[in-house]
Amino acid sequence: MAGARHDRHAVTACGWEAVLDTTTWTADAGYQGTTATTPKKRTKYDDLTDYEKTVNKTISARRSAVERCIAHLKNWKILATGYRGRLTELPNVIRIVTRLEFYRLGW
């Protein structure tokens, strides 16, 4: 597919790699080779240890919470339809929608 890129390449190409190098972040296996905390893959010859399985479950739990949040933002049509307002106001709009969702969930 024309224009398709691996996640790892996309982080480098957009210039985020330098910014993310100074922080702790979690990602899926597509970001291996970066400073992200990624799940450990089982090798052809070795199974994962119980500790590695526990770490992978922790990473998956964090990622699933983020994925749910993104799905809710899309459901509110903020990210699904494209934002047509002033770009300087977008962070505030996302913050408001997130707080409304937390309020709806009773957090």
HULIN-V516170 format. One record per residue. OMEGA is omega in whole degrees, -180 to 180 (NA if undefined). NEAR is the number of other C-alpha atoms within 10 Angstrom. Layout:
# HULIN-V516170
OMEGA_NEAR, OMEGA_NEAR
This chain:
# HULIN-V516170
-178_4, 178_4, -180_4, -180_7, 174_11, -179_9, -179_15, 179_15, -178_12, 179_14, 180_17, -175_12, -177_11, 177_9, -179_10, -175_11, 180_17, 180_12, -177_9, 179_14, -176_12, -177_9, 175_9, 179_9, -177_12, -179_15, 177_18, -174_15, 178_15, -178_13, 176_19, -175_15, 174_10, 178_16, -179_17, 170_18, -177_18, 178_20, 177_21, 179_15, 174_13, 178_12, -179_8, -174_6, -176_5, 172_8, 177_11, 175_13, 178_10, 178_9, -180_9, 177_15, 179_16, 178_12, 179_16, 178_18, 178_13, 178_13, 180_18, 179_17, 178_12, -178_13, -179_15, 177_12, 178_11, 179_12, 177_12, 179_11, 178_15, 178_14, 178_14, 177_16, 177_17, -180_14, 177_12, 176_14, 179_12, -178_16, -176_14, -175_11, -177_10, -179_9, -176_12, -180_8, 178_9, -179_7, 179_10, -180_8, -175_9, 179_14, 179_9, 178_11, 179_15, 178_14, -180_11, -180_12, 179_15, 179_17, 176_13, 178_13, 176_16, 178_12, 179_10, -179_9, -180_8, -179_7, NA_8
